[in-house]
Amino acid sequence: MIEPTPLDVQLAAAADDRLRVLIVGAGIAGLTLAQLLRRDGLHPVVVDRAQDGTHPGYMLALMPLVDRALDDVGVHEEYRRRSTTLDRFTFHGHRGPILRSDPLGEVLLPYGDYRGIDRGALIEVLTTHGCPVSFGTTVDAVRRDGDTSVAAFVDRDGATIGDAGFDLVVGADGLHSRMRTLLPVGTVTGVDTGWSGWVAWVDGDADPSAEELWGDGFFLGVYPVHGRAGTILCRPDDEPDLAAVLARVRTRTRRIGPRLASALGALERTEDPYLWRLDDTRAESWTAPGAVLLGDAAAGFLPTAGIGAGMAMESAWMLARLMRDADPSALPGRLAQWERIQKPRVESAQANSRTLARLMFRRGAALAWMRETAVRMMSIRAALGPILRLVAEQPDPDRILEAAPAAR
């Protein structure tokens, strides 16, 4: 589990490490990297601006991209216990009837499991063996002093705590990363869909399939996790009233079935449901001298393809494996190799998510009918072709290093 720890205690533990590593952000990407580095004998310093590790949470779908990271952390069995199989995707048309149902779990089976888990449970799985984190702490500046990156620590109110030197500073502080503004990573771009989604939980839902209703001016999805399901209702940002959107969904749909009806009821009953802003971001560069961006800080995803968390974990795993036996002198070459291999993979998955968003988040009945014609004709393999290729062609970090001895 996460262990709230004073910053000076973490700094003392890391003082004699082969590589002194600071990770800013205790989310999925940062914790995955921290736990992998711990398994390799390091003591990465992990800080997070939040006062504690609580989060309103949301549901995640994880493809087999994450399996090797979970194996290396030593928590794969715990992950399976805390998650559920996700075996099918069912698509509803804008008026409610089912358009198609596809065995996505079967499509991915040659590569591993496709599973649903909520974000809080995944964090608990990743920190099964314990993970120190200094909460209420972040970084206000990073400067280079020779070959050392010096981080200036502040509390969440901006009061100075002190500074410390590291061989590597990792910005893993999420979609709205402050570290992106502190590091020379070039232009930052992104897609703003102009939509947001309310998230709620449907307790007792044991159906191992996901359902999506691509509506006219709304989107409703239900996704299984262990013992329950998460639901999201998306709408344009100029329609901020949940009750009005729920009423419109019910008016415009028919025969949606008891499961989607339960999802609407859960949203109605949930007090102040979490509102997920549907935009993404992409940094021009992931690396700077003595620093990197990781996960959503480097490339934040729209949730449309269910691949963002998996790519963040894969990126953390690749980075940890390429750092496994590195000393500070080898680090620049390793980081360059990591960005060269991983960045195109992540941006390919991000592009697929953007394509799906253009289909899903639309207004107009005519457009909805045209979209449904395309959905009927397109196979699930064609729709997720680029992502399936990423799963099938996951790189091997050992071979990468063998092919680039200069990076050693």
Secondary structure, 3 states (H helix, E strand, C coil): CEEECCHHHHHHHHCCCCCCEEEECCCHHHHHHHHHHHHCCCCCEEEECCCCCCCCCCEEEECHHHHHHHHHHCCHHHHHHHCEECCEEEEECCCCCEEEEECHHHHHCCCCCCEEEEHHHHHHHHCCCCEEEEECEEEEEEEEECCEEEEEEEECCCCEEEEEEECEEEECCCCCCCHHHHCCCCCEECCEEEEEEEEEEEECCCCCEEEEEECCCCEEEEEEECCEEEEEEEEECCCCCHHHHHHHHHHHCCCCHHHHHHHHHHHHHCCCCEEEEEECEEECCCEECCEEECHHHCEECCHHHCCHHHHHHHHHHHHHHHCCCCCHHHHHHHHHHHHHHHHHHHHHHHHHHHHHHHHHCCCCHHHHHHHHHHHHHCCHHHHCHHHHHHHHCCCCHHHHHHHCHHHC
